[in-house]
Amino acid sequence: MTVPESFWTRHIAPLLRPQFMRFLLVGAANTGFSILVYWAFLWVGLTVPFASLASLVAGILIAFTTQSRFVFDNRNPWKLLPYFVVWAILYAFNLGLIWFLMWCGLNAYLAGVLLAPVTLLLSYVLQKSFVFQRAQ
């Protein structure tokens, strides 16, 4: 008889592995950069969808390089296409939640900041599963 895995073993322990820690460090830097770009474009008068898209594109170009090298150790430039697809999905998800939070009364600046950690975690799961997965 096997002992059922605990919640810790299944869900928390994998998040403490070095790869995820590197992802958090690189992701935090990339997210901070993207938030500054988002705020800057809001400040100059772009609407939320365009400010979000501009920060996404700028962030993707920086993040692809840093994450493929320092987190997933995969320098295949052809991974950029699936990386963009994942981020297109994340963009739609993020924008929908920003609009929802704005509908609930938050401003666009705070909504963007509150969603950054959610987007960061979801991006790790999607990148690890669909973009940088290892052949088994």
Contacts in CASP RR format, 6 or more apart in sequence:
PFRMAT RR
TARGET T0000
AUTHOR 0000-0000-0000
METHOD contacts of the structure
MODEL  1
MTVPESFWTRHIAPLLRPQFMRFLLVGAANTGFSILVYWAFLWVGLTVPF
ASLASLVAGILIAFTTQSRFVFDNRNPWKLLPYFVVWAILYAFNLGLIWF
LMWCGLNAYLAGVLLAPVTLLLSYVLQKSFVFQRAQ
14 20 0 8 1.000
19 71 0 8 1.000
19 72 0 8 1.000
20 124 0 8 1.000
22 70 0 8 1.000
22 71 0 8 1.000
23 67 0 8 1.000
23 71 0 8 1.000
23 124 0 8 1.000
24 120 0 8 1.000
26 63 0 8 1.000
26 66 0 8 1.000
26 67 0 8 1.000
26 70 0 8 1.000
26 71 0 8 1.000
27 63 0 8 1.000
27 66 0 8 1.000
27 67 0 8 1.000
27 120 0 8 1.000
28 120 0 8 1.000
29 66 0 8 1.000
30 59 0 8 1.000
30 62 0 8 1.000
30 63 0 8 1.000
30 66 0 8 1.000
30 67 0 8 1.000
31 116 0 8 1.000
31 117 0 8 1.000
31 119 0 8 1.000
31 120 0 8 1.000
32 116 0 8 1.000
33 58 0 8 1.000
33 59 0 8 1.000
33 62 0 8 1.000
34 55 0 8 1.000
34 56 0 8 1.000
34 58 0 8 1.000
34 59 0 8 1.000
34 116 0 8 1.000
35 55 0 8 1.000
35 112 0 8 1.000
35 113 0 8 1.000
35 116 0 8 1.000
37 54 0 8 1.000
37 55 0 8 1.000
37 58 0 8 1.000
37 59 0 8 1.000
38 51 0 8 1.000
38 52 0 8 1.000
38 54 0 8 1.000
38 55 0 8 1.000
38 112 0 8 1.000
39 109 0 8 1.000
41 50 0 8 1.000
41 51 0 8 1.000
41 54 0 8 1.000
41 55 0 8 1.000
42 48 0 8 1.000
42 51 0 8 1.000
42 108 0 8 1.000
42 109 0 8 1.000
45 51 0 8 1.000
46 54 0 8 1.000
48 95 0 8 1.000
48 98 0 8 1.000
48 99 0 8 1.000
48 102 0 8 1.000
48 108 0 8 1.000
49 95 0 8 1.000
51 108 0 8 1.000
52 91 0 8 1.000
52 94 0 8 1.000
52 95 0 8 1.000
52 98 0 8 1.000
53 91 0 8 1.000
56 87 0 8 1.000
56 90 0 8 1.000
56 91 0 8 1.000
60 83 0 8 1.000
60 84 0 8 1.000
60 87 0 8 1.000
64 79 0 8 1.000
64 80 0 8 1.000
64 83 0 8 1.000
67 127 0 8 1.000
67 132 0 8 1.000
68 74 0 8 1.000
68 75 0 8 1.000
68 76 0 8 1.000
68 79 0 8 1.000
68 83 0 8 1.000
68 132 0 8 1.000
69 75 0 8 1.000
71 132 0 8 1.000
72 127 0 8 1.000
72 128 0 8 1.000
72 131 0 8 1.000
72 132 0 8 1.000
74 132 0 8 1.000
79 131 0 8 1.000
79 132 0 8 1.000
82 130 0 8 1.000
82 131 0 8 1.000
83 127 0 8 1.000
83 131 0 8 1.000
86 123 0 8 1.000
86 126 0 8 1.000
86 127 0 8 1.000
86 130 0 8 1.000
86 131 0 8 1.000
87 123 0 8 1.000
89 126 0 8 1.000
90 119 0 8 1.000
90 122 0 8 1.000
90 123 0 8 1.000
90 126 0 8 1.000
93 119 0 8 1.000
93 122 0 8 1.000
94 112 0 8 1.000
94 115 0 8 1.000
94 119 0 8 1.000
97 111 0 8 1.000
97 115 0 8 1.000
97 118 0 8 1.000
98 108 0 8 1.000
98 111 0 8 1.000
98 112 0 8 1.000
98 115 0 8 1.000
101 110 0 8 1.000
101 111 0 8 1.000
101 112 0 8 1.000
101 114 0 8 1.000
101 115 0 8 1.000
102 108 0 8 1.000
102 111 0 8 1.000
106 114 0 8 1.000
END
